[in-house]
Amino acid sequence: MTVEQIRRFLEAQPFRPFVIHLADGRDVPVSHGEFVMPSPSGRTLSVYQPDDTLNVIDLLLVTDLEVKPTTGAPARRRRG
C-alpha cells in the first residue's frame, strides 16, 4: 500500500470511515481524515483514535483498506 492510495481515501468527499487491515491480523479503524498523518517519507502512517490511542503503521504491512457501508450498500475493499 502506498501513501498516495491512503490519501485518496482520506481526501474523498464526503469522507467515509474505513478500516486498515494489517498483515498481522490487526484492524485499525479510521473514523476521520483529520486523525491521520503520514510521515514525511511516506513509509509510516500515524492514526489517532477518538480515545487518544495512537497507532503507527508501516505501510508495507497494510494488506487491505475496507470502507464501511453507509446505506446498506456492500463494503468496498481495495487490495494493496
C-alpha positions in Angstrom: 0.0 0.0 0.0 1.3 3.5 -0.8 0.7 6.8 1.0 -1.0 8.1 -2.2 -3.6 5.3 -2.1 -4.3 6.2 1.6 -4.5 9.9 0.7 -7.3 9.1 -1.9 -9.4 7.6 0.9 -8.6 10.5 3.3 -9.4 13.2 0.7 -12.6 11.5 -0.5 -15.6 13.8 -0.5 -17.6 13.1 1.5 -15.2 11.3 3.8 -16.2 7.7 4.6 -14.7 6.0 7.7 -12.6 3.0 6.7 -10.5 0.2 8.3 -6.9 -0.5 7.6 -6.2 -4.3 7.7 -2.6 -5.3 8.6 -0.6 -8.4 7.8 -0.5 -9.5 11.5 -4.3 -9.6 11.6 -4.9 -6.3 13.4 -7.6 -3.8 12.1 -7.1 -0.1 12.6 -10.3 2.0 12.2 -10.0 5.5 10.7 -13.0 7.5 11.9 -12.0 10.8 10.4 -9.3 12.1 8.0 -8.0 14.6 10.5 -7.0 11.8 12.8 -4.3 10.5 10.3 -0.9 11.9 9.5 1.6 10.3 7.1 5.3 10.6 7.8 7.4 12.8 5.6 9.0 9.8 3.9 5.5 8.2 3.3 6.6 4.9 4.9 4.5 5.1 8.0 1.1 6.4 9.0 0.1 7.7 12.4 -3.6 7.1 13.2 -5.2 8.6 16.3 -8.3 7.0 17.8 -11.1 9.0 19.5 -9.8 7.8 22.9 -6.3 9.3 22.1 -4.8 5.9 21.4 -2.1 6.2 18.7 -1.3 3.6 16.0 1.9 3.9 14.0 1.5 1.8 10.9 4.2 0.6 8.5 2.5 0.9 5.1 4.4 -2.1 3.8 2.3 -4.2 6.3 -1.1 -2.9 5.1 -2.9 -5.7 3.3 -6.3 -4.1 2.7 -8.5 -1.0 3.1 -12.2 -1.5 3.9 -14.7 1.2 3.5 -17.7 0.7 5.8 -21.1 0.8 4.0 -23.2 3.9 4.9 -26.6 3.0 3.4 -26.6 -0.8 3.4 -24.5 -1.0 0.2 -21.8 -3.7 0.1 -18.4 -2.7 1.5 -15.7 -1.7 -1.0 -12.4 -3.3 -0.4 -9.1 -2.5 -2.0 -6.2 -4.9 -2.0 -2.8 -3.4 -1.6 
